[in-house]
Amino acid sequence: TREREREREKSLFTSLMALRARRKLAVKFHPDKNPDNPEAVDTFKEINNAHAILNDPTKRNIYDKYGSLGLYVAEQFGEENVNTYFSLSSWWAKALFVLCGLATGCYFCCCLCCCGRCKPRPREGPSIHPSIFRTASPFVLQPTATETTQLTSDGHYSYHTDIGFN
């Protein structure tokens, strides 16, 4: 318990020192204090980004394990998927993927039908060539004048469903 208190005090002290150092640097490189220096703006952004990473325990853990690449992956895929991404991009995961593919035969054309051995057979029967659809004039069908609608009917429309037209 005594060791934990010392570690907690040490952690608190280092975080306070980091906070003071960040504040000093933020004041020194603030864009309002350095309006003519474009490098100060970039430095100020870097200071704020570092502060955001150090204050968030998840981002800090990702940065400690994987560095800035880990933070980039966290932005792209989400913080919860960083460990999965790095474990799947390791050499042993790639080797396992290749071995499973070789063992199951999925790399030997059975799935993609690229060699034609497992390709499904075409249906037999008359084939229709596209040239039969080419004609001299297009087909045009117009509605006839013998159709009757509610607009041209003689009766009055009623909203009662059991009565219909009156």
CYANA upper distance limits for C-alpha pairs under 8 A (distance plus 0.5 A):
  1 THR  CA      5 GLU  CA      6.85
  2 ARG  CA      6 ARG  CA      6.88
  3 GLU  CA      7 GLU  CA      6.63
  4 ARG  CA      8 ARG  CA      6.48
  5 GLU  CA      9 GLU  CA      6.56
  6 ARG  CA     10 LYS  CA      6.51
  7 GLU  CA     11 SER  CA      6.49
  8 ARG  CA     12 LEU  CA      6.53
  9 GLU  CA     13 PHE  CA      6.50
 10 LYS  CA     14 THR  CA      6.66
 11 SER  CA     15 SER  CA      6.60
 12 LEU  CA     16 LEU  CA      6.59
 13 PHE  CA     17 MET  CA      6.65
 14 THR  CA     18 ALA  CA      6.57
 15 SER  CA     19 LEU  CA      6.56
 16 LEU  CA     20 ARG  CA      6.68
 17 MET  CA     21 ALA  CA      6.62
 18 ALA  CA     22 ARG  CA      6.54
 19 LEU  CA     23 ARG  CA      6.67
 20 ARG  CA     24 LYS  CA      6.73
 21 ALA  CA     25 LEU  CA      6.71
 22 ARG  CA     26 ALA  CA      6.40
 22 ARG  CA     47 ILE  CA      7.41
 22 ARG  CA     51 HIS  CA      7.90
 23 ARG  CA     27 VAL  CA      6.61
 24 LYS  CA     28 LYS  CA      6.61
 25 LEU  CA     29 PHE  CA      6.55
 25 LEU  CA     44 PHE  CA      8.35
 25 LEU  CA     47 ILE  CA      7.98
 26 ALA  CA     30 HIS  CA      6.07
 26 ALA  CA     44 PHE  CA      6.55
 26 ALA  CA     47 ILE  CA      7.29
 26 ALA  CA     48 ASN  CA      8.33
 27 VAL  CA     33 LYS  CA      8.18
 28 LYS  CA     33 LYS  CA      7.85
 29 PHE  CA     33 LYS  CA      7.54
 29 PHE  CA     34 ASN  CA      7.20
 29 PHE  CA     40 ALA  CA      5.50
 29 PHE  CA     41 VAL  CA      7.41
 29 PHE  CA     43 THR  CA      7.12
 29 PHE  CA     44 PHE  CA      6.01
 30 HIS  CA     34 ASN  CA      6.88
 30 HIS  CA     40 ALA  CA      7.30
 30 HIS  CA     41 VAL  CA      7.35
 30 HIS  CA     44 PHE  CA      6.51
 31 PRO  CA     35 PRO  CA      6.04
 31 PRO  CA     37 ASN  CA      8.36
 31 PRO  CA     40 ALA  CA      6.89
 31 PRO  CA     41 VAL  CA      5.94
 31 PRO  CA     44 PHE  CA      7.97
 34 ASN  CA     40 ALA  CA      7.11
 37 ASN  CA     41 VAL  CA      7.78
 38 PRO  CA     42 ASP  CA      7.41
 39 GLU  CA     43 THR  CA      6.70
 40 ALA  CA     44 PHE  CA      6.47
 41 VAL  CA     45 LYS  CA      6.76
 42 ASP  CA     46 GLU  CA      6.78
 43 THR  CA     47 ILE  CA      6.71
 44 PHE  CA     48 ASN  CA      6.79
 45 LYS  CA     49 ASN  CA      6.59
 46 GLU  CA     50 ALA  CA      6.61
 47 ILE  CA     51 HIS  CA      6.67
 48 ASN  CA     52 ALA  CA      6.67
 49 ASN  CA     53 ILE  CA      6.80
 50 ALA  CA     54 LEU  CA      6.62
 51 HIS  CA     55 ASN  CA      6.59
 52 ALA  CA     56 ASP  CA      6.81
 53 ILE  CA     57 PRO  CA      8.26
 53 ILE  CA     59 LYS  CA      5.90
 53 ILE  CA     60 ARG  CA      5.97
 53 ILE  CA     63 TYR  CA      8.38
 54 LEU  CA     59 LYS  CA      7.81
 54 LEU  CA     60 ARG  CA      5.86
 55 ASN  CA     60 ARG  CA      7.87
 56 ASP  CA     60 ARG  CA      6.50
 57 PRO  CA     61 ASN  CA      6.54
 58 THR  CA     62 ILE  CA      6.77
 58 THR  CA     79 GLU  CA      8.11
 59 LYS  CA     63 TYR  CA      6.56
 59 LYS  CA     71 LEU  CA      7.49
 59 LYS  CA     79 GLU  CA      8.21
 60 ARG  CA     64 ASP  CA      6.57
 61 ASN  CA     65 LYS  CA      6.73
 62 ILE  CA     66 TYR  CA      6.34
 62 ILE  CA     67 GLY  CA      7.45
 62 ILE  CA     70 GLY  CA      6.39
 62 ILE  CA     71 LEU  CA      7.07
 62 ILE  CA     82 VAL  CA      8.29
 63 TYR  CA     67 GLY  CA      4.78
 63 TYR  CA     68 SER  CA      6.62
 63 TYR  CA     70 GLY  CA      6.66
 63 TYR  CA     71 LEU  CA      6.82
 65 LYS  CA     70 GLY  CA      8.17
 66 TYR  CA     70 GLY  CA      5.22
 66 TYR  CA     71 LEU  CA      8.26
 67 GLY  CA     71 LEU  CA      7.35
 68 SER  CA     72 TYR  CA      6.78
 69 LEU  CA     73 VAL  CA      6.68
 70 GLY  CA     74 ALA  CA      6.59
 70 GLY  CA     82 VAL  CA      7.21
 71 LEU  CA     75 GLU  CA      6.77
 72 TYR  CA     76 GLN  CA      6.86
 73 VAL  CA     77 PHE  CA      6.35
 73 VAL  CA     78 GLY  CA      7.74
 73 VAL  CA     79 GLU  CA      8.37
 73 VAL  CA     82 VAL  CA      6.74
 73 VAL  CA     85 TYR  CA      8.45
 74 ALA  CA     78 GLY  CA      5.05
 74 ALA  CA     79 GLU  CA      4.98
 74 ALA  CA     80 GLU  CA      8.15
 74 ALA  CA     81 ASN  CA      7.64
 74 ALA  CA     82 VAL  CA      6.27
 75 GLU  CA     79 GLU  CA      7.67
 77 PHE  CA     81 ASN  CA      6.60
 77 PHE  CA     82 VAL  CA      7.67
 78 GLY  CA     82 VAL  CA      7.41
 81 ASN  CA     85 TYR  CA      6.65
 82 VAL  CA     86 PHE  CA      6.83
 83 ASN  CA     87 SER  CA      6.55
 84 THR  CA     88 LEU  CA      6.55
 85 TYR  CA     89 SER  CA      6.67
 86 PHE  CA     90 SER  CA      6.84
 87 SER  CA     93 ALA  CA      7.47
 88 LEU  CA     93 ALA  CA      5.84
 88 LEU  CA     94 LYS  CA      7.60
 89 SER  CA     93 ALA  CA      7.10
 89 SER  CA     94 LYS  CA      7.34
 90 SER  CA     94 LYS  CA      7.05
 91 TRP  CA     95 ALA  CA      6.66
 92 TRP  CA     96 LEU  CA      6.54
 93 ALA  CA     97 PHE  CA      6.70
 94 LYS  CA     98 VAL  CA      6.84
 95 ALA  CA     99 LEU  CA      6.62
 96 LEU  CA    100 CYS  CA      6.56
 97 PHE  CA    101 GLY  CA      6.72
 98 VAL  CA    102 LEU  CA      6.70
 99 LEU  CA    103 ALA  CA      6.50
100 CYS  CA    104 THR  CA      6.61
101 GLY  CA    105 GLY  CA      6.45
101 GLY  CA    106 CYS  CA      5.68
101 GLY  CA    107 TYR  CA      6.33
102 LEU  CA    106 CYS  CA      7.04
102 LEU  CA    107 TYR  CA      6.59
102 LEU  CA    108 PHE  CA      8.44
105 GLY  CA    110 CYS  CA      7.88
106 CYS  CA    110 CYS  CA      6.72
106 CYS  CA    111 CYS  CA      6.85
109 CYS  CA    113 CYS  CA      5.99
109 CYS  CA    114 CYS  CA      6.41
109 CYS  CA    115 CYS  CA      6.98
109 CYS  CA    118 CYS  CA      8.24
110 CYS  CA    118 CYS  CA      6.53
113 CYS  CA    117 ARG  CA      7.44
113 CYS  CA    118 CYS  CA      6.05
113 CYS  CA    119 LYS  CA      5.51
114 CYS  CA    119 LYS  CA      8.26
115 CYS  CA    119 LYS  CA      8.36
128 ILE  CA    132 ILE  CA      8.23
130 PRO  CA    134 ARG  CA      8.00
148 THR  CA    152 THR  CA      6.54
148 THR  CA    153 SER  CA      6.94
149 THR  CA    153 SER  CA      6.60
150 GLN  CA    157 TYR  CA      8.15
155 GLY  CA    165 PHE  CA      6.44
155 GLY  CA    166 ASN  CA      6.38
156 HIS  CA    165 PHE  CA      6.30
156 HIS  CA    166 ASN  CA      6.01
157 TYR  CA    164 GLY  CA      7.41
157 TYR  CA    165 PHE  CA      5.51
157 TYR  CA    166 ASN  CA      7.07
158 SER  CA    163 ILE  CA      7.70
158 SER  CA    164 GLY  CA      6.37
158 SER  CA    165 PHE  CA      6.23
158 SER  CA    166 ASN  CA      7.13
159 TYR  CA    164 GLY  CA      7.92
160 HIS  CA    164 GLY  CA      6.92
